[in-house]
Amino acid sequence: MSGPHRILRLMLLGVVLSGQVPNAGAQTVEARAGRFFDSGGWATYRIGLRRPLIGILGVQFHGDLLRAVNTSGGMAGVGTDLTAFRTGTEGPYLVAGLSGGLGSLTSNDLSNAWASWSAGVGYDVFPASFLSVGVEGRWRQLSLGKSDGFELGVGLTLHLGSGSPPAGPRPVPGLVPNPPGGSESLPLSPYAAVQAEPASLADSIVATAAAAMGRPYEFGGTGAGGGGFDCSGLIQYAYKKHGIVLARRSVDQAKEGRKVDRKLERLRPADLLTFSNRGGPVTHVGLYMGGGRFVHSATRGVQISTLSAGDPYGRWWYKRWVGVRRIVQ
C-alpha cells in the first residue's frame, strides 16, 4: 500500500475514534474557506470539530475539499490539526496539520491519492460569546503534483458547551476546596471558609458561586442542566440566583455597578474583579470572596484563586487584575 493511502486510512480511523473520546471541556464546530497559492491555485473548504487536548494544546478533525482555480481538478479528504495557545480567547495561536484523500489535478475523477502537511499561525476574534471569526496563514506542501505554497483561510467557529461535572466527592458544607487555578498553579492552602448560612446578600452570592466548585469550564456555559460555566456565565448565574440580572459578557459586566479602587484593602465580598491578558479589553472576571481569594471559572473549571503580588502563584492573577466593580452596595 502506498504512503498516501496509509495516511488516508489512519486519518479516517482518527476521525472515527475522535467521536468516542470523552470530552470534559468545550468543543467547537468550524467552517473555513481559503486559497492555496501554488503554481495553479486551489480554492479550499473545510469543516471540522475541535476540542481541547491537554493544557494549551487542542486537536481538530476535519473534512477537506479543494477545487482547482484554472482547471476542473478537485480533491477531497480528511485531516487533523494540532493547535497551541488556541484556548477560546481572542488572540494568536499556532497550528500544524496533516491531511489526505483522493483527487485529480485535471478532472473530477477521484483516482489519485494525495497527502499534505501544513504549518502556520492564526488569530481569533469574538464578535459574540458563542461565535468567533478567525484567519489562518499556513505554508502547505501537497504530494499530488509535488507543489507547495502559502495558504490563507478565513473561518467561522461555533462554540458549543458540553460535558458534565466530573464525578467525585461533594464539597463539605461550609468548606470549599482551593485547587490550583487558571493556567497557573495557585496557592495550595486547603480550604477557604464560606458561611453555610450566609448572613447577607453579598455572602449569599459568594456562596452560590462557590457551590459550583468542580464544574468544568465551558465556553459559553451558563450552568444550564448542571453543566459548566465560562467566567462571565458563573458571575451572571451567582447574581441571578439572588434577583440581580447582569450582562452576559465579561466586557459588559465590567461596566456594571460602580468602580472601586483597585486595592485589596478596599475589596468586599461579591465585588466583581476584572482581568485582562494584554492590558486592553477585559478578558476574564471573578467574584471576590474575602481574604484575598476569589472564585471564578477558568481553564480547570470553577475554582478558588488568590490575588497576591508577593508569591509566585497569586502573582499571575495579580498582574492581570485591572479593575473592581461593586454590584452590591
Disulfide bonds with the S-S distance in Angstrom:
none
